[in-house]
Amino acid sequence: MEDEEKNANGKISPEKAMEMLKSEGMNVTIEEATEILLFLRKMAHIAVSKFLES
């Protein structure tokens, strides 16, 4: 549940992500869109952290 709360604070909602992916030919559920957004945020956090370590 905590992950869902963090996701709600993001700039792209799962609904918007689902819509964007659908326009590119990928049909995903709200749950899948939520997981995709969480993954992308984690990857972004890792990339920024690694950049700042240098």
C-alpha positions in Angstrom: 0.0 0.0 0.0 2.9 2.4 0.7 4.1 2.0 -2.8 0.7 3.0 -4.1 0.8 6.2 -2.0 4.3 7.1 -3.4 2.9 6.5 -6.9 0.1 8.9 -6.3 2.6 11.6 -5.7 4.3 11.1 -9.1 3.8 13.4 -12.0 2.4 10.7 -14.2 -0.6 8.8 -12.9 -1.0 5.1 -13.7 -4.1 6.0 -15.8 -2.0 8.5 -17.8 0.8 5.9 -18.2 -1.7 3.3 -19.4 -3.1 5.8 -21.9 0.4 6.7 -23.2 1.4 3.0 -23.5 -1.9 2.2 -25.3 -1.2 4.9 -27.8 2.1 3.1 -28.6 0.3 -0.2 -29.0 0.9 -1.7 -25.5 -2.3 -2.7 -23.7 -1.6 -2.8 -19.9 -3.8 -2.9 -16.9 -3.8 -0.2 -14.2 -1.8 -2.6 -11.9 0.8 -3.2 -14.6 1.1 0.6 -15.3 1.6 1.2 -11.6 4.4 -1.4 -11.5 6.0 0.1 -14.6 6.0 3.5 -13.1 7.5 2.2 -9.8 10.2 0.5 -11.8 11.0 3.6 -13.8 11.2 5.7 -10.7 13.6 3.3 -9.1 15.8 3.2 -12.2 15.8 7.0 -12.3 16.7 7.2 -8.6 19.6 4.7 -9.2 20.8 6.6 -12.2 20.8 10.0 -10.4 22.5 8.5 -7.4 25.3 6.9 -9.5 25.8 10.2 -11.3 26.1 12.1 -8.1 28.6 9.6 -6.7 31.1 10.4 -9.5 
